[in-house]
Amino acid sequence: MLQVKNIHKKYGSLEVLKGIDLSIGAGEVVSIVGASGAGKSTLLHILGTLDTADSGEVMFDDKNIAKMNAADMARFRNRHIGFIFQFHNLLPEFTAVENVCLPGFLAGRPEKEVRQKAEELLTMLNLSHRFEHKPSEMSGGEQQRTAVARALINSPKIIFADEPSGNLDSKNAQELHDIFFRLRSEFNQTFVIVTHNEQLATMADRTLVMKDGQIVQEQQF
Ligand SMILES: Nc1ncnc2c1ncn2[C@@H]1O[C@H](COP(=O)(O)OP(=O)(O)OP(=O)(O)O)[C@@H](O)[C@H]1O
């Protein structure tokens, strides 16, 4: 599904990615670990089309992301990619349902269909009692589960998660990790997850270890 060839990225004179190759198949859960500053988030942002590489290729199925213009890339991102960040990034003025709906509306899908899917997703994630709550009226775990529902609203090919449980206590973290693997077994959902959480890293099918801008090791479980 995702093929990456020889990606390089510099910030000024700092070489952050030094030739990354990887490939990720549909339904795989891949974790990326490594010391702070190794380049994990930079790689995830490039894979997720939030940033561009200086050179190299990012292919989603047969589409070369590097060759797309900004508008096509934004459309592709909205339709096919989901994101979950360490901090939920929900809009504070909107309810849980509205936050989840937003990427669906941006994709131009019918309002009724999007709202129904948002409610289904929130119900699946045990948030049926929180539809009309704003982020400040929900717990950290509930906010992060709402962010998962938002990531799923357009049925993305792949979800990129950057330290998704970094801000959660161990019980909520465990619950979130279980959700990822449930989504994989029920919907064949693909995930690439940057994490410092050892439990999550080792639950993945494969773990890529990054050091100084390179993948130095791959562990298979
Ligand atoms: N926009 C930017 N401008 C300049 N330097 C950057 C930028 N983004 C990242 N860097 C630098 O690139 C290097 C890699 O950063 P990155 O966030 O990818 O590391 P990381 O492995 O995700 O670290 P962490 O585990 O701490 O999140 C760091 O030295 C960082 O300071």
The ligand as an SDF file (V2000), in Angstrom:
LIG
                    3D

 31 33  0  0  0  0  0  0  0  0999 V2000
   10.4420   22.3600   11.4240 N   0  0  0  0  0  0  0  0  0  0  0  0
   11.6760   22.1130   11.8700 C   0  0  0  0  0  0  0  0  0  0  0  0
   12.6740   23.0300   11.7230 N   0  0  0  0  0  0  0  0  0  0  0  0
   13.9220   22.7790   12.1350 C   0  0  0  0  0  0  0  0  0  0  0  0
   14.3110   21.6280   12.7450 N   0  0  0  0  0  0  0  0  0  0  0  0
   13.3730   20.6960   12.9300 C   0  0  0  0  0  0  0  0  0  0  0  0
   12.0230   20.8800   12.5140 C   0  0  0  0  0  0  0  0  0  0  0  0
   11.3110   19.7650   12.8360 N   0  0  0  0  0  0  0  0  0  0  0  0
   12.1900   18.9280   13.4360 C   0  0  0  0  0  0  0  0  0  0  0  0
   13.4330   19.4750   13.5050 N   0  0  0  0  0  0  0  0  0  0  0  0
   14.6370   18.8450   14.0360 C   0  0  0  0  0  0  0  0  0  0  0  0
   14.7750   17.5940   13.3890 O   0  0  0  0  0  0  0  0  0  0  0  0
   15.2440   16.6000   14.2890 C   0  0  0  0  0  0  0  0  0  0  0  0
   14.2830   15.4290   14.2750 C   0  0  0  0  0  0  0  0  0  0  0  0
   13.0330   15.8420   14.8330 O   0  0  0  0  0  0  0  0  0  0  0  0
   11.8000   14.8520   14.9920 P   0  0  0  0  0  0  0  0  0  0  0  0
   10.7050   15.6170   15.6530 O   0  0  0  0  0  0  0  0  0  0  0  0
   11.5230   14.2070   13.6960 O   0  0  0  0  0  0  0  0  0  0  0  0
   12.3960   13.7720   16.0020 O   0  0  0  0  0  0  0  0  0  0  0  0
   11.6620   12.6410   16.8210 P   0  0  0  0  0  0  0  0  0  0  0  0
   12.4460   11.3990   16.6340 O   0  0  0  0  0  0  0  0  0  0  0  0
   10.2300   12.5980   16.4480 O   0  0  0  0  0  0  0  0  0  0  0  0
   11.8180   13.1570   18.3110 O   0  0  0  0  0  0  0  0  0  0  0  0
   10.8090   13.0550   19.5800 P   0  0  0  0  0  0  0  0  0  0  0  0
   10.8130   11.6150   20.0050 O   0  0  0  0  0  0  0  0  0  0  0  0
   11.4520   13.9510   20.5970 O   0  0  0  0  0  0  0  0  0  0  0  0
    9.4730   13.5720   19.1310 O   0  0  0  0  0  0  0  0  0  0  0  0
   15.3740   17.2760   15.6500 C   0  0  0  0  0  0  0  0  0  0  0  0
   16.7270   17.6400   15.8300 O   0  0  0  0  0  0  0  0  0  0  0  0
   14.4940   18.4880   15.5160 C   0  0  0  0  0  0  0  0  0  0  0  0
   14.9670   19.5440   16.3300 O   0  0  0  0  0  0  0  0  0  0  0  0
  1  2  1  0
  2  3  1  0
  2  7  2  0
  3  4  2  0
  4  5  1  0
  5  6  2  0
  6  7  1  0
  6 10  1  0
  7  8  1  0
  8  9  2  0
  9 10  1  0
 10 11  1  0
 11 12  1  0
 11 30  1  0
 12 13  1  0
 13 14  1  0
 13 28  1  0
 14 15  1  0
 15 16  1  0
 16 17  2  0
 16 18  1  0
 16 19  1  0
 19 20  1  0
 20 21  2  0
 20 22  1  0
 20 23  1  0
 23 24  1  0
 24 25  2  0
 24 26  1  0
 24 27  1  0
 28 29  1  0
 28 30  1  0
 30 31  1  0
M  END
$$$$
